[in-house]
Amino acid sequence: MEPSALLTFLFLPAAVAVINLFLPVRAAKALTLLTLLYLLYCAITLWPSASLGSSSVYLGVDRLAAFVLLFAQILSTVILLFSLKGVRRDIERFFFVLFPLTVAFCNGVLLSRHALLFLIFWGLSGVSLYLFALLGKDAEASAAAKKTFIIIGGSDVFLILGLVLLIGSRPVDLWWLDKLNLRPEAPLYWLAFVSLLIASLAKAGGFPLHTWVPDFSKSSPIESVALLPASLDKLLGIFLLARMMTSLFVVGLTVKMIVVSIGAFTIISAVMMALSQHNGRRMLGYHAVSQVGYMIMGVGSGNPLAFAGGLFHMINHTIYKSNLFLSLGSVEKQTGSSEFDDLGGLAKSMPLTFIMALVGALAISGIPPFNGFFSKWMIYQGLLETAKTLPVGYQLWMLICLILAIFGSALTLASFVKFLHAVFLGRNPGTHKVREAPINQWLATGILAILCAIFGLFAVALPLKKLIVPVMVDLGMPEAMQFIGFFHPLLLLGLFAVVFGLGILLYFLVRTVRYDDVYLGGQPADPRFRITGSDFYREVREMPVLNKIFAAADKKYCDVYEMGSKGTFAFSGWLQKLHPGLLPLYILYIFLGLLILGLVINIGG
């Protein structure tokens, strides 16, 4: 594809967004869908010829950028398919203006070769996130939008700082897709690395800059949640981290271990919070944070197999997490609630949505043969291989991080047992009249569920060999496919089928099931006392050590936004006390200021 053709990914969706301002909503939907299908076709045709040799001065694409760009178009198209029916009528027009505009901004981030251009599109993608948050209808929407804007916008300041330091390190600023391979030994290089890391973590939702994700997930339109924090923002954040670890810096072992530790703590802290949630949106939001920890560990480790696993997990996450958010969105649109206490028993009335959600739950929990297992397995193997070559102290450090990641996967499975029970299983008389979601919604979640299965069953033959290995070769890590042990997904699927068949056979042999009413004290039980699933794992919160941690989390002690707000207001209150309105005191301040300024000038001279 010629360099000028890259402009299609930017100007076409931006132009469609402007046109949608004046079109009827139905026409805007059709035009946006056709546009995204065309962009998907362009991304597919771009992949074989992705090379910096055909790049322009301002726009460029290598294998990594083309890889992420391809999945950005896939996810955007599928999520738009879900959005064709079900978006709130009062926001439909603005939604279908903002949707293609967001795609244009994200494409701009991936295709920018110029530092300033990259910064502009990165900032605009953050603005679109804020605007989507404002479309929420509950009372917490404006607060969530403000929090999102401050965290993402604040991290952009660090991105600017990091870019300025990098640009100043060489005579030209066309650096982005070129290999700098800077060693962050000098203080300024360290500052540049840390600044870019902050921007990456905020965008992807890594600890400690993750707290906007659950709030955005609960309050914003579910379609925008699937599009941004579940998909495009993850792609952009990990894309930046991958650039940092492969092209921009040559980092030492200690830095890699710090990044791996951030990933491990992101996993375990977020999944523990997910266990205690009573709202499906917030629970999935915390899992969107937890899963990014695996990507950070894989990409940050420097091991080729773990790095490839991190990239694979990045696209796997966008697939199954978008599936889960959209499945919950279908439930919410049919029932009017995402609270676990209001749901239950929907597997009968929404069987297709239940199957799609079940596949997504198994995939995110790392259950083979779905895609989430294979990418986590690659990360674990890569980290173990790295641990074998480390000094004893670093080995222990790495093994602790690995144990936290594996334990986090087990807790993920536990929390999705809660999710499936609370939403789809059990009995709830209030959901008996609920109908299945419209065809566009279960078709979108069905496509994502099928991708979960295909990317698990044919992980090596399709996504790894066809997509990820070329990226690894382009990055100078051709040895990424050195697997350890034996894993055959089709054989594993056959074993699962045998066990499942035996279970079905046993059921039909002994099926004597009787459904009866529940009575308390001889009276029919009040529906309020049914088991909803929201109290699953309450005992975890009440454990002697964990109860204090959960209490601190409930008080926002781990929320950088809340703690920063309290600190800012405390500082401003102290300043207010210094300004009581007394003129002599202000004259004294002026005198002291002039005295300090004179001393500084005298010392400098």
PyMOL commands that set and color helices and strands:
alter all, ss='L'
color gray80, all
select helices_A, chain A and resi 3-20+25-49+52-54+63-83+89-111+115-134+141-167+187-204+212-219+222-248+253-275+280-301+304-335+340-342+346-349+351-364+371-388+392-424+429-431+439-457+460-474+489-510+527-529+538-541+546-554+560-577+583-604
alter helices_A, ss='H'
color red, helices_A
select strands_A, chain A and resi 519-520+523-524
alter strands_A, ss='S'
color yellow, strands_A
deselect
rebuild
show_as cartoon
